[in-house]
Amino acid sequence: MTSLLWTVGTAQAHKVNVFAYVEGGTVFVESYFSDGAPVANGVVRAMDEKGVQIYQGETDKKGQTQFPVPTEKRDLTIEVNASMGHRAAFTLKKRDM
C-alpha cells in the first residue's frame, strides 16, 4: 500500500499549472509544477479561438514568458509543454485584455 501512495504522490508532483494575465499591453505567462518548482524551458504556444498560433516561445528559468497582446483581441488558449507529456493550458478571455 505504501508504494501505491508514493506513486500517486510522484504523479501529482509533475502536474503543470499555467496562469496568464495582461498588463500594459503585454500578456504575462507563469507556469509551475504542483510542488511549486518553475517550468524552466517549457514550450509555450498561444492560439486564438480559430486555432491560429499567434505566439511560440519558451519559459525562462522562473517559468515565465511574455508577448504583446494581439492587435485583434480574441480569446487565447495558452499551452505550456513541460516535456515528457506534462502540459497544461489556460484560456485568457478577450474581456481580460
Stockholm file with secondary structure:
# STOCKHOLM 1.0

chainA/1-97         MTSLLWTVGTAQAHKVNVFAYVEGGTVFVESYFSDGAPVANGVVRAMDEKGVQIYQGETDKKGQTQFPVPTEKRDLTIEVNASMGHRAAFTLKKRDM
#=GR chainA/1-97 SS CHHHHHHHHHHHHTCEEEEEEEETTEEEEEEEETTSCBCTTCEEEEEETTSCEEEEEECCTTSEEEEECCSSCCCEEEEEECSTTCEEEEEECGGGC
#=GC SS_cons        CHHHHHHHHHHHHTCEEEEEEEETTEEEEEEEETTSCBCTTCEEEEEETTSCEEEEEECCTTSEEEEECCSSCCCEEEEEECSTTCEEEEEECGGGC
//
